[in-house]
Amino acid sequence: MSSKPPRAVEIAIIGAGAVGAALAARLAEIGYAVLLVDARAKPCAEGRIVALSHASLAGWDLRGAAEAIGIRKVRVDAPEGSLWLRAEDLGLAELGACMALDALVEALRARAARSAQIRWPVRLVALRADEKGVVLRLQGPRGGMHEVHARLVVAADGAGAEVARMAGFRTRLGWLHNRFALAAFVRLSRPPFAAALERFGEDEALALLPWRDGEYALVWTLAPRRALLRLREDADAFCAHLAEAMGPENTAIFGAPRAVRARRGIPLALALSPPAVRGRVWLAGASAHHLHPVAAQGLNLGLRDARTIAEVLDEPWARRDPGARVVGETYAQRRVLDVAGTVAFTESLWLAHAHRSPCLRAVRALALGALRAFPDLRKSLLARLVHA
Ligand SMILES: Cc1cc2nc3c(=O)[nH]c(=O)nc-3n(C[C@H](O)[C@H](O)[C@H](O)COP(=O)(O)OP(=O)(O)OC[C@H]3O[C@@H](n4cnc5c(N)ncnc54)[C@H](O)[C@@H]3O)c2cc1C
């Protein structure tokens, strides 16, 4: 892994997070010469637990890749009402599963290593276009520099979108949510069962994902001041505030918070780089779209970018020159609707709860009422989340 990178490859992937590593494995399997580099030797997911949809698990064969805890149903609860979304409504055993992001990335990196060339810790520090591709300047662990020529570069370098800036992507849309995700592991008075909770309050949202060792993984979206208070208070006070935020019905179903560990705060923002292609540099995953975690869509969306890239590059006409303009445009066009729809869904879900307006309250009550009253509507929402 510390040996010099090759001088030329067909496809260079920058960033071996889940998206880059999954993509590298798939592209190498379909016959491309792929180089995958990452600035970090080890994944750095800071204990994040992610919920992956049934489609992500099945499409990337992830169920056995790392430890996974299945989700059979999700309780969606708001002051205006609640409902259960169940796998059995779609004839499935599970809606998806929770996995530790760092274990998932390790497994995908190992998968990539079977057929792609991998190098880490190696950082991309500069790039420039030439007639037939892109010249990458890579910095090795001891500061040594190497140049690699690639016909196509996929930037899967995460929300920092450093590579997009280097490549001259000019549009970065979005805003700061002025909210923090407070992530932690909590122990409730009842052991986890295969159910998750999405609880929306006024100006806050919390998700509890079933995890192992009797714990749930918590992601609690809070305004900065309240996040700071919840991060600093002692465990008993934290559990009391969490119980209050969950509400009595949810503590009756899931149990009352008893212990908390590993609290950390993550600032939240929306950031998008449309279009996802500029010349021979394509963006995938969080470098193309960094979302609010409220609907657990970010990685699922990134894996769909990777799936589309692999599908486009598997077309016989793309093989001659994978970085050709027509190939890049095909990728960008095929991703527009899914990315726009997922961003709109995630943002509207968040915005509908971020304000105390009576109008929004009425809209929320109507939406929940409609989902409860019309099973087909509920099923189509669920199918979109699970099968996309
Ligand atoms: C609190 C929270 C909870 C979440 N929960 C969910 C969930 O339940 N479900 C879901 O689908 N999504 C969830 N997400 C989103 C999900 O975690 C991200 O979308 C996903 O991890 C992004 O993966 P990625 O591979 O695109 O980027 P990253 O995981 O950020 O990987 C980028 C990689 O690029 C490397 N890199 C960066 N710059 C360079 C460079 N110049 N040279 C070389 N390498 C470089 C980095 O070292 C890193 O390894 C959540 C996010 C948050 C914040």
The ligand as an SDF file (V2000), in Angstrom:
LIG
                    3D

 53 58  0  0  0  0  0  0  0  0999 V2000
  -24.6850   12.3510   12.0330 C   0  0  0  0  0  0  0  0  0  0  0  0
  -24.7970   11.7500   10.6580 C   0  0  0  0  0  0  0  0  0  0  0  0
  -25.5680   10.6020   10.4780 C   0  0  0  0  0  0  0  0  0  0  0  0
  -25.7160   10.0430    9.2040 C   0  0  0  0  0  0  0  0  0  0  0  0
  -26.5170    8.9520    9.0490 N   0  0  0  0  0  0  0  0  0  0  0  0
  -26.7030    8.4410    7.7990 C   0  0  0  0  0  0  0  0  0  0  0  0
  -27.5770    7.3150    7.6050 C   0  0  0  0  0  0  0  0  0  0  0  0
  -28.1660    6.7920    8.5610 O   0  0  0  0  0  0  0  0  0  0  0  0
  -27.7320    6.8300    6.3350 N   0  0  0  0  0  0  0  0  0  0  0  0
  -27.0920    7.3980    5.2630 C   0  0  0  0  0  0  0  0  0  0  0  0
  -27.2820    6.9320    4.1280 O   0  0  0  0  0  0  0  0  0  0  0  0
  -26.2410    8.4500    5.4230 N   0  0  0  0  0  0  0  0  0  0  0  0
  -26.0370    8.9740    6.6670 C   0  0  0  0  0  0  0  0  0  0  0  0
  -25.1840   10.0360    6.8310 N   0  0  0  0  0  0  0  0  0  0  0  0
  -24.4100   10.5230    5.6710 C   0  0  0  0  0  0  0  0  0  0  0  0
  -23.1910    9.6320    5.3940 C   0  0  0  0  0  0  0  0  0  0  0  0
  -22.4440    9.4250    6.5710 O   0  0  0  0  0  0  0  0  0  0  0  0
  -22.3160   10.2970    4.3180 C   0  0  0  0  0  0  0  0  0  0  0  0
  -23.1450   10.6470    3.2240 O   0  0  0  0  0  0  0  0  0  0  0  0
  -21.2670    9.3190    3.7880 C   0  0  0  0  0  0  0  0  0  0  0  0
  -20.4950    8.8140    4.8530 O   0  0  0  0  0  0  0  0  0  0  0  0
  -20.3750   10.0140    2.7660 C   0  0  0  0  0  0  0  0  0  0  0  0
  -19.5110    9.0560    2.2170 O   0  0  0  0  0  0  0  0  0  0  0  0
  -18.4390    9.4450    1.0970 P   0  0  0  0  0  0  0  0  0  0  0  0
  -17.7410    8.1710    0.7590 O   0  0  0  0  0  0  0  0  0  0  0  0
  -19.1030   10.2220    0.0230 O   0  0  0  0  0  0  0  0  0  0  0  0
  -17.4560   10.4780    1.8200 O   0  0  0  0  0  0  0  0  0  0  0  0
  -16.4950   10.2940    3.0870 P   0  0  0  0  0  0  0  0  0  0  0  0
  -16.9530    9.1770    3.9460 O   0  0  0  0  0  0  0  0  0  0  0  0
  -16.3500   11.6240    3.7040 O   0  0  0  0  0  0  0  0  0  0  0  0
  -15.1090    9.8270    2.4410 O   0  0  0  0  0  0  0  0  0  0  0  0
  -14.2580   10.7450    1.7990 C   0  0  0  0  0  0  0  0  0  0  0  0
  -12.8430   10.1900    1.8220 C   0  0  0  0  0  0  0  0  0  0  0  0
  -12.0140   11.0460    0.9910 O   0  0  0  0  0  0  0  0  0  0  0  0
  -10.7460   11.1990    1.6020 C   0  0  0  0  0  0  0  0  0  0  0  0
  -10.1430   12.4400    1.0620 N   0  0  0  0  0  0  0  0  0  0  0  0
  -10.5850   13.7130    1.2280 C   0  0  0  0  0  0  0  0  0  0  0  0
   -9.7840   14.5670    0.5590 N   0  0  0  0  0  0  0  0  0  0  0  0
   -8.8220   13.8120   -0.0430 C   0  0  0  0  0  0  0  0  0  0  0  0
   -7.6960   14.1340   -0.8850 C   0  0  0  0  0  0  0  0  0  0  0  0
   -7.4080   15.3880   -1.2530 N   0  0  0  0  0  0  0  0  0  0  0  0
   -6.9100   13.1080   -1.3190 N   0  0  0  0  0  0  0  0  0  0  0  0
   -7.1810   11.8280   -0.9600 C   0  0  0  0  0  0  0  0  0  0  0  0
   -8.2310   11.4860   -0.1710 N   0  0  0  0  0  0  0  0  0  0  0  0
   -9.0400   12.4670    0.2790 C   0  0  0  0  0  0  0  0  0  0  0  0
  -11.0730   11.2530    3.0940 C   0  0  0  0  0  0  0  0  0  0  0  0
   -9.9420   10.8830    3.8670 O   0  0  0  0  0  0  0  0  0  0  0  0
  -12.2120   10.2250    3.2130 C   0  0  0  0  0  0  0  0  0  0  0  0
  -11.7580    8.9310    3.5350 O   0  0  0  0  0  0  0  0  0  0  0  0
  -25.0430   10.6310    8.0920 C   0  0  0  0  0  0  0  0  0  0  0  0
  -24.2600   11.7710    8.2740 C   0  0  0  0  0  0  0  0  0  0  0  0
  -24.1550   12.3390    9.5390 C   0  0  0  0  0  0  0  0  0  0  0  0
  -23.3290   13.5910    9.7130 C   0  0  0  0  0  0  0  0  0  0  0  0
  1  2  1  0
  2  3  1  0
  2 52  2  0
  3  4  2  0
  4  5  1  0
  4 50  1  0
  5  6  2  0
  6  7  1  0
  6 13  1  0
  7  8  2  0
  7  9  1  0
  9 10  1  0
 10 11  2  0
 10 12  1  0
 12 13  2  0
 13 14  1  0
 14 15  1  0
 14 50  1  0
 15 16  1  0
 16 17  1  0
 16 18  1  0
 18 19  1  0
 18 20  1  0
 20 21  1  0
 20 22  1  0
 22 23  1  0
 23 24  1  0
 24 25  2  0
 24 26  1  0
 24 27  1  0
 27 28  1  0
 28 29  2  0
 28 30  1  0
 28 31  1  0
 31 32  1  0
 32 33  1  0
 33 34  1  0
 33 48  1  0
 34 35  1  0
 35 36  1  0
 35 46  1  0
 36 37  1  0
 36 45  1  0
 37 38  2  0
 38 39  1  0
 39 40  1  0
 39 45  2  0
 40 41  1  0
 40 42  2  0
 42 43  1  0
 43 44  2  0
 44 45  1  0
 46 47  1  0
 46 48  1  0
 48 49  1  0
 50 51  2  0
 51 52  1  0
 52 53  1  0
M  END
$$$$
